Amino acid sequence: MSAHATIVPPKPAKTLTGYKPFWAKRFGPAPFLPMSRKEMEQLGWDSCDIIIVTGDAYVDHPSFGMAVIGRTLEAQGFRVGIIAQPNWQSAEAFKALGKPNLFFGVAAGNMDSMINRYTADRKIRSDDAYTPGGEGGKRPDRATLVYTQRCKEAWSDVPVIIGGIEASLRRIAHYDYWQDKVRRSILVDAKADLLVYGNAERAIVEIAHRLARREPVTQITDVRGTAFMRRDDHTGLDEWFQMDSTTVDTPGRIDELISPYQTVEETAADKGASCAAGEKPAAPDAPKPITLHPRAKLTLPPREKTVLRLPSYEQVKSDPVLYAHANRVLHLETNPGNARALVQAHGDRDLWVNPPPIPLSTNEMDHVFDLPYARSPHPSYADAQGSHDGATKIPAWEMIRFSVNIMRGCFGGCTFCSITEHEGRIIQSRSEDSVIREIEEIRDKVKGFTGVISDLGGPTANMYRIGCKSPEIEAACRKPSCVYPGICQNLQTDHGPLIKMYRRARALKGIKKILIGSGLRYDLAIKSPEYIKELVTHHVGGYLKIAPEHTEGGPLSKMMKPGIGTYDKFKQLFEQASAEAGKKQYLIPYFIAAHPGTSDEDMMNLAIWLKKNGFRADQVQTFYPSPMATATAMYHSSKNPLKKVTRDSEDVDIVRGERRRRLHKAFLRYHDPNNWPVLREALKAMGRADLIGNGKQHLIPSYQPLTDGSYQSARRKNSSSAALPHAKPTVAAKAAPTKTAGGRMAPQTPVKGRLLTQHTGLPPRVTGNAKPPAGKKPR
């Protein structure tokens, strides 16, 4: 297609099972998608139709993107090969499976490669959960860019389609935290042919069939959930109405001010016209009565033929206010029911972003999750004994090995989270029967299963089958969250289907326990006390993770999270249900330091709340500006995109610089002696020296024990030095720190066989995996 061809509006969605299978379906499903020519020959293949390049190790499990897309395409009849974690130093590794007949599909993996590689403090991580043995460094930074370049070097005439969360969150010009600048759309830098964002099954299946029909990739411009590049010459756009949204503080349509003393004829005369046909303008001294004319109603073209022009890359890279404005416009166009196409200039070319994909129906979700996954890492990762549980264990697979994903999407809209931007806010749920079939398959086929399902969940534990009461309202809604500032009146909050599934699942033969490991949306849960009782009685293994994130209204309003009063209400119901069940169970709340909109006083008040409630956080979450998130736009621009952005609109307090970020982390770890000098200095500067002292009412003591004086990441140690007031000291808590020869405090050594929780104030969970120390009985 030439640069002057017509750009067609997106078409209605076609079901995943509505396509005629490709001819290669006669080969049937492969035990594992092949990673070598030898495996292809064993399957009787002479070539691959599609090759997926991924930054993760290949695990054939529905929680891994390459497996889901690969098996979905296989079900359409295509021969799909996998190149996992290739050596990117040359193009040779990308030729391992030969030339694909249709296209390369490139993804960095289940995580953005930069977030996978670097901490929130921009320090290199030593491990990678998606690599055998947890080994770091097996994928390049900005893996999508590197892999695409190598694919083009290997076979320059083969289309390359990029996707996955890295491409999804970088689909327009975006702030890059690691370089501290605005980068171009990843599609521009990668020089790929198409970008697929969000859950890609529907888009990639259509693209594959159209390429199989020999349709040029440059003509595929009407698929929802895709982005592509075109020359900025405004040709081929006859069917489109373009709305300009490239500026802020620009007034809309302006009507001329008319004097209330001026007659209609006088107004017409000022413009050189007459108010009646065939009449000359009246003389200025001939007064006439004023006639009122109704204002003409402005009609807009259909949304499916409307494109919004965002500020160009060149504008947003140098103007943070325009960046915040563009981010706001993008987030307002995320509902598949009413979203319009977006266009953003990058030099002399336009980036076109089609509306989001139509969510999968329940039947389509069942189709995707019922595909013949091996539910295991590829055999090439096995150790000498043929096992994946030794030195080659893949930590991410181990985490989800016995878990079941029951839904997709999240309507919470938390500004620091990327789930909504990637998966959308419309919940896509599987059927109960499909979930039960997967549990039975784990029970019957997965090696090492002991009868415990580690999770029935998804992005959120308790949004299964929850959505808008009215499809019409849902299709028209433009709110970023269904639960902020309160639960929407149009949201049905019935947890009945989830309760029914829990009961049926735990009644299965061979199932001893079903835990809920996904994060719980507690403001939604309190709408269903029956659900809380069911959860606490049967599905909590001693601890339940929830995320209030903060206690103060300022940061909570920038996060779009409920007030701490909602947490208190849930805690009351949780403890009541635990008591009725005769169990001692604990909540593990997570908090974020240094989030946009957080003042030093907010963190101080959070620390006071933590001490009052007996929490001592071991791991500290610091705000991590991920690409395209609303909170990241706040971080970069100091503006609030949750409201209309203007030059004079609300400014947001941003926590920048190592010194202030460390102070906010120190408040979360107020109990760490290494943080006391920093906190004393800050409290005095804030006029709160009254919080320094040796009484129970004080936040930190006035004395300073001997320490090494250095800051140590919570990930580098495993300590439990104090218990909650109502909990007995654990064995690990009794292992007191010792002094080194130099008089410094040596880190506590955890007792072998005891797994410590995130919060040092909570006793460790008994899992049955390790024997208790001699002379001790398990709790």
N, C-alpha and C positions, 0 to 999 in steps of 0.2 A: 504494500500500500504506500502511496506517495504521501508526502506531508500535506497534500491538499485534499485528501479524501475525507469523506463525511465521518464524523464521530457520532455513533448511534447511541441513543439512550439505553440504559440497562433494560433487559427483558425480564418478564416474570420468571420466578424460580421453577426449575424442573426437578422432580424428585430424583434422589440418588439411584433408585432402582428403575427409573423410567427410560434408560438408554438401552439400545441394542448392544449386547456385549461385543467387544472386539474379537477378531477371529482367534487370537491366541488363547482364548479361554479354554480351548480343548486340552491345554497342558495341565489344567487343574491347579489347585493351590500348592505352594511349595512348603515343605516342613519349616524352613527358614528362607527368607528372601536372600538370594545368593550374594556373597561378598567376594567371590573369586570366579575365574573362568572354569575352574574344575567343578565347582558347584553348578554352574550353568550347564556344563556338558552332562552332568548327572541328571539334570532336569530335562535334557533334550533340547536346550535352547541354543541357537546359533548367535543370538544377540539379545540385548535388552531393548525394550521399547522406551523405558523411562529409567533413569538412574538418579537416585536420591543421594546427595552429598550432605553429610551431617557432622556436626562437631561433637556429638555424643557417641559413646559406644552403642552399638546396635543391640537393643534389648527388645525382643518381640513381645511387647506387652502394651495394652491400650493406654497406658499412662505416658508412653514415649511417642513423640510426634512422628518420627520417621516410620514407626511400625503402623500407626493409625493411617497415615497417608499411603504408605506402601500397600498395606492390606486392602484399603479401600479401592485403590487403583487396580490391584490384582483381581478383586471381585468384579471389576468392569471388563476383565479379560486381557489386561495389559501385563507384559512381562517386566517386572520391576526388580532392579538390582540396588544394592546399598554399598556406598563407599563411606565408611565411618572413620572419623578422625584420621584423615589421610595426612601423609607428610606433605606439607604445603610449600616446601622449599623448591619444588619443581612441578611440572605438569605430569610427570610420569605416573604418579599414584592415581591420577584422574583418568588414566587410560586403561586401568586394570581390568575393566569389564568391557572394553571396546567402545565403539561409538554408539550412543543411544539413537534409536530410530526417530524418536519424537522430541524429547527435551531432557535437560538436566533440571532437577529440582534441588535448590540449595537452601539450607537452613543452618544457622549457627548452633542449634540444639534447643533443649527445653528452657534454657536461660539465655539472656543476653550475654554475649561473650565477655563484655567488659565487666558486668556485674559478677559473672562467674569467676573472673580473674582477679578483681580488685575489691578491697574492703571499702566501707564508707569513708575511710580516711585515705583512700587511694593507695593503700599498701597492697603488695602482691600477696595473694593467698598461696599457701603452700600445698593445698589439696584441690581436688576436683571430684565432686561426688558422682559425676557421670562418666568416670574413667575407671577401668579395671585397677584395683588396688588403691583407688583414690588419688592416683598420681596426677600432679599438676603439670601444666605446660603442654598438654597434648592437643591444644587448639590455638590458633593465632588470635591476637587481638583483632576485633572487628572481623570475625571469621567469615561473615557473609561476603564482605568485599574481597577478601583473599581467595576464598573458594571460587567465587564467580570469575575472577581474573584467571585462575588456573584452568577452569572449565573452558573458557574462551581460548586459552592457549592450546589446550589439548585438541579441541574440535571447534574451530571458529565459526562454522556454519550451523552449529546446533543451538537452538534457542535455550536460554537460561532463564528460569523462573525462580525468583527468590521468595521465601516465606518464613514462617516461624515467628516467634515473638520478637526477635531482634529486628527483622524487617518490618513487622507490624507496627512497632512502637517508633520506628524511624521513617515512616512513610512520607512525612512532610519535613520541611526544614525544622530542626529540633536543637534544643540546647544540649550540648555534650558536656557533662560534668567533669570528665577526665581531661579534656582540653580547655575547659572553661570558655567555650565559645559556641556559637550557633553553627551547626554543620548543615550542609545541603541534605536533601532527601537521600536516603541510602540508595534509591533507584538510580539517581544521577551519578553518584560516586561508583556504584558497582557496575554501571553500564550493562545491567541485565535487560532482558526484553520485556518482562512483566514482573510486577510485585503483587503477591497475594497476601492480604492481611486478614487477621481474625482466624476463626476456625475455618480451615480451607477446603474441607471435603467437597462442598457443593461447587465451588469455583474450579478446583483442580480437576474434577471429573469432567466438567464441561470443556475446559481448555484441552484436556487430553483427547477427548473425542473429536473436537474440531481440528486439532493438529493432525489427528489420524486420518481425517478426511482431506488432508493436504491444504487446509486453509492457512494462509500465511499468518504468522504470529502478529504481524503489524496490523492485521485487520481485526484482531480480537480486542475490541475496545468497549464492548457492551456487557461485560461480565461483572456482576456486583462483587464487591470485596476485592477489587483489583485496582492497580494504579499503573499508568503508562505515561510515556513522554511523547510530546508533539511539538512541532515548530510553532512559535508564537507569531503566526501570520494571520490569524483570525479567519482562515478559510475553512470551508467544510463545516461551518457552525450555523448553517441556516436554520436548523430546527431548534436551536438553543437560545434561551433568554439569559443573558449574563447580568448578574447583580454585582455591583462593585462594593467590596467590603475591604478596601485597601487602606482606609484611613480611619482615624478616630477624631472625635470632636468636630465632625462635619455635620452641619444642619441638614435636615431632610428637605423636602419640597417646600419652597418659601412662597407664600402668597403676598402680593404687594399690599402694604398698609393703605387703607382708603380712609379719607377724612369722613367722619360721621356727618359733616355738614355739606358734603359734596353730593350733588344729584347724580343719578345714573347717566343722564345725558352729558353732564360735565366730565364724568369719568371717561365716557366714550369719546368725547371731544378731545380729551388729553391724549388719547391714543390715535387720534385721526380717524375715528370711525363714527358711525351713527348707530343709535339704539333701535332704529326701525328701518326696514328696507325701503329704499327710495327717498329717505329723508336726509336732509343735510344736518350737520351738527347744530344743536340749538345754540342760541346766543348765550353768552355767559350770564347775562342779566335776566334770563327767563327761567325762573325756578320751576321745577317739576317735582312731583312726588317720587320718593325712592321706591324702587321695585326690588324685592328680594328674590334671588335665584338659588335653587338648591344646588349644593356642591355635587359635582359629578363623582360617582363612586369609582375608585381605582381598582381594576381587576388585574390580577397577576396571572401569568401563564402557569400551566401545570408544573408541580414540583419536580416531576420526573424529567422535564425538559428545561429545568433551571440549573444553572451552574453559578456558584458563588466564587468570586475571585478574591483570594486571600492576598494580603500584602506579600510582595515578592521576597525571595530569599535575600536579595540585596538589601531590602528594607528592614526585615526582621533581624538580620545579623548585626545591624548597627543601631537599631532602635528597640530597646527592651519593651517599651509600651506597646509598640505594634506587635511584638512577639506575643505578649500577653493577650492582645486582642485576637490575633490569629488562633491562639490556643483556645480561647473562649468560643470562637465561631466553630472550630472543629468539634468541640465537645457538644455543641448544640445540634450538630448534624450527625449524631451517632445512633438515632433510633431508626431501624430499618423501615419502619412504617411511614416516616415522613422526611428522612434525610435527603438532602440534595447533593449533587456532585460538587466537588471542590476543585479549583484550579489555582496553581501557584507558579508564578514565573520563576525560572532559574536561568538567568541570562536571556538568550534569545529563544529558549524553549519553555514550554509549559508542562508542568506536572499535573496530570489529571488523576483525581482520586474518585472513583465511582462510589455510590452509596454502599453501606455495609451489607454483608450477605444476609439473606433471609435465614433465620434460625432453623435448625433441623427439627422436624416433627418427632414425636415419640417413636413412631415406626422407623424413621431414619436413624435416630439414635440407637435403637435396638439393632438395626442392620450393621452399624459401624462397630458396636461393641460385641456383637455375636460372631464376628469374623474369626477365622481359625488361628488365633494367636498361639504361639508356643508357650507364652508366659515365662520366658527364660532368656537369659543372654545368649547370643550366638555361640555355637560350640567352639569357635576359634578362640574364645576367651577362657576356656576351661583350663584348669591346671593339669598336672601330670596324672592326677587321679580321675580326671574328667569331671571335676566338681567346680562350682562357682563360689564356694563358700570359704576358700582359703585366701591366698595372697592375691588372687585375681578377682576377688569379690568387688562388685560395683555398688558402692554405698547407696546411690539413688534407687537402684533396683531393690536392694535389701529393705529399704524404707517402705516401698509400696508393694513388696512381694505378695503379701497376703491382704491387700486392700482392694476395695471395689469403688470405682467412680460411678456415682448414681446420677450426676447432673453436671451441667455447665452453666457458666454465666454468673453474674452477681449484680444485683440492683442496689447495693450499698453505696456505691459511688465514692468511696473514701479517696480523697484527693492524692494521697501518697501511693496508692495502689494502681497497678496496671491491668488488673483483671478485666475491669469494665471496658477499657480501651481496646483490649484484645478480644475477649470473648463476648462482649456485649452485656447489656443489663437485663435481657429477656432470658428467663430460666428455660433451659432445654433439658428435659427430664427423660430418663429411661423408664420403661414399664417395670412394674414390680416383677413380672415373670422373668424378664431379661436379667435383672439383678440377681434373682434367686438362681438362675441357671449358671451365672458366673461364680457364685459362691460354691455351688455343687461341683463345678469344674475345678476350682481351687482345691476343694476337699479331696477330689478323686485323682487329680493329675499332678499337682504341684509338689515337688519333692520337699520334704522337711516340714510339711504342714502339721501343726500340733493341735488343731482344733480351734485356734484363735484367729478371728478376722481382725486385722489391726485398724481398719477404718471402713465405714460406709459413709462416704461423703463426697467432697468436691471442693470447689473454691470456698464454699461455706457449708457447714454441716447441715443446716436446717432451712434451706431454701427450696427443698425438693417439692415440685408441683405447686409452688407458690407464685402468684402473678396477679396481674390486673383483673378486676372483676369484669371489665368490659373490653372486648377486643377493639372496639371503636375508640375508646379513650386511650388505650395503650398505643394504638397506631398514631394518635395525634399528640401524645405527650412529648414534651421536650425537657422535662425535669431531669437533672443529672442523678437524682437519687429518689428511691421510693420510700426511704425510711428517715430522711432528714429534711427539715428539723424535727419532724415527728413521722410516725407511720402514716402513709397516705390513706385517706379515707376510701380510696378505690382499690386498695391492695387487700386481697383476701389472705388471711394469715392462718388458715386451717392447716394444722400439723397432722391431721388425721391420716392421710396417706402415708406419711413417714412413720408414724407410730405403727400402723398396720404392717408396713414392711419390716420394721424392727422385730415385731412379734413373730412374723412368719419366718424370718431369717434365723432367729435364735432357736426356733423349734425344729430346725433341720437336724436330721440324724448326723452325728459326728461333729457338730458345732458346739464347742464348749463355752465360748465367749465371743461376743462381738463388741469391740471397742469403737468409740468415735474419736478419731484422731484429728479431723479437720477442725478449723476454728469455728466457734459457735457465735452466731449473731444473737447476743443475749437480749437486745431490745426487741427482737422479733419473738424470742422464746417466751418472754414474760406474757405474751398474748395467749399462750397456751400452757397453763399450769400442768395440764395432763401430760404434755410432752416433757416438761422438766422432770416430773415424777418418773416417767418411763425411762428417761435418759439416766437419771441419777441412780435409780434402783437397779438397772440392768447393764448399762453401757459405759460406765465411768470406772476406769481402773485405778481409782484412788485420787486421780488428778484430772482436772478439766481445764484446758487452755481457753482463755477468752482475752479479748484485747480492748480494754477501755482506752488505751493509748495515752490518756492524760486525765487530769482532774479539773483543770481550769478551763473556763469558757472561751478565753482568747484562742488558744491553740486548737481546741475542739471545734470551734466554728470554722477554722481554716482546714481542718481535716474532714469536716462533715460527719462528725461522730456525736453520739448522744452524750448528755451530761452524766456526771458520775453518780447522780441519783438513780439513774436506770441500772447501773451496776449494783448499787446497794440493794435495790429491789430484787434483782436477780439473785444476789448473794443470799438474801433472806429466804427466797424460795428454794434455792439449792441446799442450804443448810437444813431447812425444815424437811425436805424430801430425804436427805441423807440420814437425819435422825430417825425418821419414820422407817427407813430401810435398815436401821441398826448399823450404819456404816460411818467410819471416820474418813471423810473425803475432803479434798482441798481444791480451791480455785487457784489457778496460776494466771495472774493478770500480766499482760505485756504492756510496756510503756515505751514511748519514743522520745528521745532527746533531740534537741536542736531542730525541731520542725518549724517551718515558717509560721510566724505569728506567735512564737513562744518567747516571752520575756524572761529575764533572769529571775524575777519575782515569781513567775509561773512555775519554774523549775524548783524554786525554794519551797513553794506551797505543796508541790507534788512530793518532795522529799519529806516534808512534815507529815503528809498523809501516809506515806509509806511506813514511816516509823511508828505512827499512831496505830496502824493496822498490822504491824509486825512483819512487814515484808522486807527482805534483803535480796535484791536482784543480783544474781551472779552474772548473767549475760545482759548486756546493755545494747539495745537497738538505737542506733543513731540514724537520723533521717538520711536517706540515700536518694539523691535526685535522679530518678530513672527517666529515660527519654519520654517525652510527650505527656507525662503526668501533670495534672493541674497544679499540684504542690511544687513541681519543678519549675513551672512557669512563674509561680510566686517567687521562688528562690532566685531565679534569674532576673526578673523584672521589678521585684518589690511591689508589684501590683496584685490585686485580687481578681482573678478571672471568673470567680463565682458571681461577680456582679459586673455590670457594664463597665468597660475599661475606657477611661479618658485620661487626659494629661493630669487632671486634678482629682481623679478618683482615689479611693482608699489606698494608702500605703501600708505595706505589710512589714513587720519587724523580721528581718532575716538574720539567722545565726551563721555568720561567716567567720573564718579564721580559726586556726587550731586552738588558740587560747580560749575563746568563748565556747567552742564546741566541746572542749575538754571540761570546761566548767559545768556545762549542762549534763554531760555524762557523769561528772563527779557528784552532782546532786542525786542522780539515780542510784549511785553507789556511795551514799553518805556514810555507810558503815565501814568502808575501806580506809584504814589509817593513812594510806598513801595519798588519799584525796583530802585529808583534813587541813593541811596547810593552804591549799587552794580555796577551800570552802571558808576557812576563817577569814582570809583576806577579802573574799567576796562579800561575806555577811557583814563585815565591818563597813565596807564601802557602801552597802545597801542600807546601813543604819539598823541592822538586825543583829547586833552583837549579843542581844539577849538570848539568842539561840545557841550561844557557845557556853558550855559549862558541863559539869559532871552530874547533873541531876537528870531524872527521867524526862523532865519537860524540855530539856535541851536537845538540839539536833546533833551536835558533835561535841566531843569533850575539849577541855582547854589544854590537856596534856597531850604529848606526842610520844608514842612508843618508838623504839628503835625499829626502823624499816630500812629497806635499801633505797627508798626515796624515788624509785622509778615507777612509771605507770606500766602495768602489765595487763594485756588484753584478757578479758574473761575467758576467751576460747583457749588460752594457753595454760589455764590452771583448772583444777577441779577441787573446790573446797566447800566445806559446809561447817561453819564455825558457830552457828547459833541456831536455836530452834524457836518455833513459835511458842508463845506462852502456854498453850495448851498441849504442846507436843513434847514427847520425851526426847532427850538427846540421842542422836543416832551414834552408831559405832564410829562413823566418819567424823562426827562432831567431836567425839572424845579424843580423836587423834590430834593432840595439841601441837601447834607449830614449835619448832625448835630453833635455837640460835646457832648460827654458823661460827667458825673460829673468829671471824672478824666482828662478831657481835650483831650481825644482821639477822633478820628473821627469815628462816628458810620456808619456802612454800609448803603448805600442808600436803601430805601424800595421802591420796584416797585409799581406803581399805580395799584390797583386792576382792573383786566379786560384788561390790556394792555400786550400783549405778546412781549417781546423784542427779537431782532435778535442777531445773533452771534456777530456782530460788533456794538459797541456802537455808531459809527458815523452814523448809518442808522436809519431812523424813523421806528417805528414798523408797521408791516403789518396789515391792516384791514381785518379780516376774516369773520366778520358778526356773530361770535360766542359769542361775548361779547358786552354789551352795553357800549358806550363811557361814560366817567365821566360826571357828570351833567354840563350843560353849554357848552359842547364841541361837535362839530359836527365831525363825522368821515371823515377822508380824503379820 
